[in-house]
Amino acid sequence: MADAFVLTLNVGSSSLKFSVFTVGGAVERRLSGKFDQVGRSETSFELKDAGGAVHSEAIGSVDQRAAAEFLFERLDRRIGLAQLKAIGLRVVHGGPRYRRPALIDGEMIAYLRQIRAFAPEHLPAELEVIESCRQRFPAIPLIACFDTGFHQGMPAVARILPIPRRLAAKGVERFGFHGLSYGFLVDELERQAGAAAARGRLVLAHLGNGASLAAVHDGQSIDTSMGFTPAAGVPMGTRSGDLDPGLVLYLAQTEGMDAVAFDRMVNHESGLLGVSETSSDLRELLEREAGDRRAAEALALFCYGVKKTIGAFAAALGGLDTLVFTGGIGENSGTIRERICDGLGFLGVELDKASNAAADPLISPPQNRVAVRVIRTDEEAVIVKAITEFLGHKEALQ
């Protein structure tokens, strides 16, 4: 690969996704892949080229920094890194300070270290990957794209948490997450259905192992289900979603559960896994539900939570024009989409069964008042757009 290229990195709590895009002319994705089970057990590595050929291997137990260094070595062997022009990273939390994509410098790193407690599941790992990039590529610009940024224009009534004001002064508020995905969905909806549709009253449902919803009007977030942390909102794969805060004292008194154990419970032992007691994987639960009451209840709880949130957000929006499903579950499970939409006819939500089963882009009847859509999200496309805009601006200044 002789063309100039950029690298995108999407760091999760136990995963690292990456893509390589050529730039300079048409932007094209040439390579992509991921690391799974980073820092937890034996890590798997997968690399896929533009032709669809996949290389997979197990690489032992590594942390995020070691995974990034392994990736750099593999990319250097395969395509060479001399033409690498920039790296873009998804950063889960920008705190109150960072909203738009920005060049990573010492000041930003110091700030992200300062707010690590805002996202202890993600920020420490992201900082490790950032340091690895800076060490390996000291002269290459690193661009941070913040998952919280999309929601920072929310009205105060959606951002303020009903706790003492002194905590708000320390930055404790509803931030929301999955912002890169939501930004992509708004842009893609405009491409598919036109500017008027993208400016309408939207409920966007990003449903995967982590799940959230956003209410969007005129392209701006007005509310979202996740809160100060990604553990809030609807039940997820292993996260609880919203809970009665009185559980903290109750479990401390009856179970001897301290703050660290409570955090582990709500992030890693709850949601679909906690209720089913067998799996956080929705596909496995669908296979089990006919003969396993716990699996059936976990699925019902998930769909009910999403359905309630759609109704609440339609109320906040004053109506609903478009409902969009995305994420691993939202894109791939027609059964779950059907269960969520069942009973939402009073909002104007109706599915076309054949279109839903085929996961067509439009899964409601064509003339329906509310359009229900399936859009495959692409967070890496948002990151590479930010990189190319930065590179273009940098070249214009030279």
Stockholm file with secondary structure:
# STOCKHOLM 1.0

chainA/1-398         MADAFVLTLNVGSSSLKFSVFTVGGAVERRLSGKFDQVGRSETSFELKDAGGAVHSEAIGSVDQRAAAEFLFERLDRRIGLAQLKAIGLRVVHGGPRYRRPALIDGEMIAYLRQIRAFAPEHLPAELEVIESCRQRFPAIPLIACFDTGFHQGMPAVARILPIPRRLAAKGVERFGFHGLSYGFLVDELERQAGAAAARGRLVLAHLGNGASLAAVHDGQSIDTSMGFTPAAGVPMGTRSGDLDPGLVLYLAQTEGMDAVAFDRMVNHESGLLGVSETSSDLRELLEREAGDRRAAEALALFCYGVKKTIGAFAAALGGLDTLVFTGGIGENSGTIRERICDGLGFLGVELDKASNAAADPLISPPQNRVAVRVIRTDEEAVIVKAITEFLGHKEALQ
#=GR chainA/1-398 SS CCSCEEEEEEECSSEEEEEEEECSSSCEEEEEEEEESTTTSSCEEEEEETTCCEEEEECCSCCHHHHHHHHHHHHHHHTCSTTEEEEEEEESCCTTTCCSCEECCHHHHHHHHHTGGGSTTTHHHHHHHHHHHHHHCTTSCEEEEETTGGGTTSCHHHHCCSSCHHHHTTTCSCCCCCHHHHHHHHHHHHHHHCHHHHTSEEEEEEESSSEEEEEEETTEEEEESCCSSTTSSSCCSSCCCSCCTHHHHHHHHHHCCCHHHHHHHHHHSCHHHHHHSSCSCHHHHHHHTTTCHHHHHHHHHHHHHHHHHHHHHHHHHTSCSEEEEEHHHHHHCHHHHHHHHTTCGGGTCCCCHHHHHHTCSBCSCTTCSSEEEECCCCHHHHHHHHHHHHHHHHHHHC
#=GC SS_cons         CCSCEEEEEEECSSEEEEEEEECSSSCEEEEEEEEESTTTSSCEEEEEETTCCEEEEECCSCCHHHHHHHHHHHHHHHTCSTTEEEEEEEESCCTTTCCSCEECCHHHHHHHHHTGGGSTTTHHHHHHHHHHHHHHCTTSCEEEEETTGGGTTSCHHHHCCSSCHHHHTTTCSCCCCCHHHHHHHHHHHHHHHCHHHHTSEEEEEEESSSEEEEEEETTEEEEESCCSSTTSSSCCSSCCCSCCTHHHHHHHHHHCCCHHHHHHHHHHSCHHHHHHSSCSCHHHHHHHTTTCHHHHHHHHHHHHHHHHHHHHHHHHHTSCSEEEEEHHHHHHCHHHHHHHHTTCGGGTCCCCHHHHHHTCSBCSCTTCSSEEEECCCCHHHHHHHHHHHHHHHHHHHC
//
